[in-house]
Amino acid sequence: MYMNLFKRLNIKIIIAVALMLLLVIKSTKKPTIPEPSLSIVVVQQPQLLKMTEYITKTGNTVAYQSVDLVARIEGYLEAIEFIDGTVVQKGRELFIIEPLPYIEQLNGAIAAVDAQKAIYAYDSAEYTRQQRMYKQNATSLNNVEKWLAKSKESTAEIAKAVANAEIAKINYSYTHINAPFVGRIGRHLVDIGNLVGNGVATNLATIEQIDPIYVYFNLNEIDLIKLRHLVKSKEFKPDDIHKVPVYVAMQNETGFHHQGYLDFINTGLNASTGTIEFRALLKNRKYILLPGLFVQVRIPITAPTLRLTVPDYAVQNDQRGSYLMVVDPNNIVATRRVIIGGVEQNQLAIVKGLEARDRVIVSGLQNAIPGHKVAVIMNEKRE
């Protein structure tokens, strides 16, 4: 009986010791460090598309014509015949400046012409009569010469009176100020009832022709050389400048919807900026473009050519230029320096530095560290 009890106690002791040893072994074993998870990136192979290389610059719009409407004669402003900020037609009456004094001056000048013509008629008739009488020995040669001089003097007075009448007519025309062309007129700068033209040419308003409209922009030396190469390849003559197309986009537009052509190139580069001034001319029938806007200007300098392209947001830039992040066959991230070309519909042409088999990171760029391994997801979608 006691023997059985003793055996049972020994077994329990042995089990307890074994459990304690197991706990000690587990507590002294070094914990395993889990393998870190890889960053995920989305990659895409370049697309082969027909692309046109462009020169793209920032320009600004300028009115085709701009005229300050001024009061050229003195008088009180009697009427304003337009609504501020509207488009007016050529010849439309815009301002009226106290016409009554000037119409009276014109009438007086016309009357003076008629009076001088009457004097000339009398002097001329008398000269003819004196000639006839001289042949009959009824008058002296002195009288004949006197009336000849009078007829010449009256002829000169007619010319003087006609000139004064023309001046009066011109001054009267200044009392009615008309639109010199179809254009958009600004606000009136002088209210009705004010004296204008009192010793100075008073500015009344400004009118601008904005259809067509100019766009001025500057090209650097490299872009100028590219454009000259295009012109030379097409065998353009100096008079063929308008054959070079120009496309314009406003700041809120995604496409270059406004088309025009080159209209002017300055004589040389500006030494201080290293650029040369260009001007394009565009139709603007709906007056979408207004003077003073900053716009994007682009000029095609190559024919459509097959190029490898990537989404434009995949390209990054630093002080050394443009680059892409790519993944090699071992899923290791690498930096690839590239030379970029034109962009169309968010696809950017890569002129040099990329191959068709390359896998370009298009998403997860924040996780792409050169030399680090990443988990790759292939993007089959084409932008």
Residue, then its C-alpha position, 0 to 999 in steps of 0.5 A: m500500500y505504502m509502496n504504491l503511494f510512493k510510486r505515485l508521488n515520484i511520478k508527479i514529481i518527475i512530471a513537475v520537474a519536466l514541465m519546469l525544464l520545458l518552461v526554462i528552455k522556452s524562456t531562454k530561446k531567442p525570439t524569431i524576427p519576422e521577415p519585413s513585408l515588401s512595398i507594393v508598386v504598380v508597373q507598366q510597360p511603355q506604349l508605342l504611339k505616334m507622337t509629334e514633338y512640340i515646343t511649348k512655351t508660355g505667352n500672353t495675348v495682346a489686342y490686334q489693334s488698340v486705340d485711345l479715343v480722345a477729344r481733339i476739340e474743346g467742348y462739353l461732352e453731350a452724349i455717350e452712345f454705347i454701353d461700357g464693355t460691349v462690342v461696337q461696329k466700325g463707324r458706330e457713333l460713340f461720343i458727341i462733343e458740343p457740335l453747335p459752335y463748330i457747325e456754325q463755324l463751318n457754315g461761316a466758312i462756307a459762306a466766306v467761300d461763296a463771298q470770295k467767289a463773288i469777288y473773284a467773279y467781279d474782279s475777273a469780269e472787270y479785268t476782262r472789261q479793262q482789257r477790252m477798253y485798253k484795246q480801244n484806248a479807253t483806259s490805261l495799262n495801269n488799270v488793266e494790270k491793277w484788275l489783273a492783280k485783283s483777280k489773282e488776289s481774289t483767286a488766292e482768297i478763294a483758296k484760303a476760304v476753301a482751306n478754312a472751310e475744310i478746317a471747319k469741316i474737320n473740326y466739326s467732324y471731331t464733335h462726333i467720335n466714331a468707332p475706327f473698327v469692330g472692337r470691344i470698348g472699355r468703360h467711358l472715362v469722362d461723364i456727360g457734361n464735363l468740359v473736354g479737349n481744353g488745351v489737351a487731348t482728353n482720353l474718353a475711352t479705349i477700344e480694342q480689336i480682339d478678332p483676330i488677336y495676337v499672342y506673344f511668346n519667347l523661344n530660347e536658342i535651342d528651341l529657335i534652332k529646332l524651329r529653324h530646322l523645321v522651316k528648312s526641312k519644309e523649304f519655307k521662304p521668309d514669306d511662308i512664315h504663316k505656314v507654321p501652325v501655332y496652337v494655344a490653350m488657356q490656363n483652364e483648358t486641357g487641350f490646345h483648341h485655339q489654332g493660328y499661325l506665326d505672324f512675326i519673328n523679331t530680328g535677333l536674340n535679346a542678349s540679356t534673356g537669351t530669347i527671341e520674341f515671336r508673335a502668333l495670330l489667331k482667329n477669335r470670333k467668339y471673343i474667348l481670348l481676351p488681351g492680357l491672358f497668360v496662355q500655353v503656346r505650342i508649335p509642332i516641330t516634327a511629323p508624327t513619329l512612333r515613340l515609346t510613351v509612358p503616363d506623364y505622371a510617371v516622369q519625375n524631375d530633379q536638377r539633373g533632368s527627367y527620370l523614371m523609376v523602373v523595376d528590374p527582373n529581380n524586382i529591384v527598383a532602379t532610376r532611369r534617366v530619360i530624355i522626354g519629347g512631346v505629350e498628348q492626352n497625358q502620354l509623354a514620349i520618351v526620346k532616349g533612355l527607355e526600352a520597350r521591355d522595361r517595367v516603369i513604376v506608375s503607382g506607389l512611387q513613394n515606396a520606390i527606393p532605388g536598390h530596394k526590392v518591391a512587390v510588383i503588380m502589373n498594370e494591364k490598363r493603358e492610359 
